[in-house]
Amino acid sequence: MTLVLKSGYSFDSDASTYIDAVETADGEALETGVRIAINDFVLGCKQDGIWDAIKASCILAGARTTNGALVPLVGTAPTPNNFDLVGDTDYDRKTGLVGDGSTKYLDSNRANNADPQNSNHNACYVSVPASAGALMASSSFASGYNYLDVNLGIVRANSRSTAAPVNPADPGTPGLYGHQRSSSTSRQVITPAGLSLATQLSQTPNSLNITLFARSDGILVSSHSTGRLAFYSIGESLDLAKLDTRVSNLITAIGGAI
């Protein structure tokens, strides 16, 4: 349906479909402010020309329940592993879903090779940083893997490559962490400290699914994180700075509406 406020404010159809699905999963309506925050995010991404590049995404905040937070904004729903889906003890409406450093992770159900070799992004909003552990990964062994983690105060990022990762300093602050590739020779990384571009030749991407809060090598799941995530996105190449602005505004607006 199309949501309309009394003021005449109307909702984008994609935002409305998502809000309906979240409210069905929650069994209760969202606050008007949360609805508006979601709608503004979707409209903003479309205005910025980055919406179509997002192929799998969840807003892991705002919903009233963990099940609601796992409703996909775009693409296939992730599979939760070992999260509390009944008592919602792993979930906070303002800051998102938290890992435990040992067993909990999300399988995005999107394969690393579902997007072109030289057009790809992985990004997540870290609301509570961890000192170590994988944020998003499609292994760290198979050729052409994607990898984003925090280790001993640095961020390590690989995009379709087994080459030595570029290691921008981890500011240890909340914000968007991610990488994107739009060429065969280099890729870009974003942290709250800013953007960095580095040479990293691409390889044929492996077919393992992207996981969050841990890395999976197909059999072994390891490098679990204790961080808290409020958003993630997987897909084709896009402008990370624009995504950063839109996601940061979204999380701030949700926090102010609850």
HELIX and SHEET records of a PDB file:
HELIX    1   1 SER A   13  ASP A   26  1                                  14    
HELIX    2   2 THR A   32  ASP A   48  1                                  17    
HELIX    3   3 TRP A   51  ALA A   53  5                                   3    
HELIX    4   4 THR A   66  ALA A   69  1                                   4    
HELIX    5   5 ASN A  112  ALA A  114  5                                   3    
HELIX    6   6 LEU A  240  ALA A  257  1                                  18    
SHEET    1   A 4 ILE A  54  ILE A  59  0                                        
SHEET    2   A 4 ARG A 228  GLY A 235 -1                                        
SHEET    3   A 4 GLY A  96  VAL A  98 -1                                        
SHEET    4   A 4 TYR A  91  ASP A  92 -1                                        
SHEET    1   B 6 ILE A  54  ILE A  59  0                                        
SHEET    2   B 6 ARG A 228  GLY A 235 -1                                        
SHEET    3   B 6 ASN A 120  VAL A 128 -1                                        
SHEET    4   B 6 GLY A 175  ARG A 181 -1                                        
SHEET    5   B 6 SER A 186  THR A 191 -1                                        
SHEET    6   B 6 GLY A 194  THR A 199 -1                                        
SHEET    1   C 6 THR A  79  ASN A  81  0                                        
SHEET    2   C 6 TYR A 105  ALA A 111 -1                                        
SHEET    3   C 6 ASN A 209  LEU A 212 -1                                        
SHEET    4   C 6 ALA A 132  ALA A 137 -1                                        
SHEET    5   C 6 TYR A 147  ASN A 151 -1                                        
SHEET    6   C 6 ILE A 154  ASN A 158 -1                                        
SHEET    1   D 2 ARG A 215  SER A 216  0                                        
SHEET    2   D 2 VAL A 221  SER A 222 -1                                        
END                                                                             
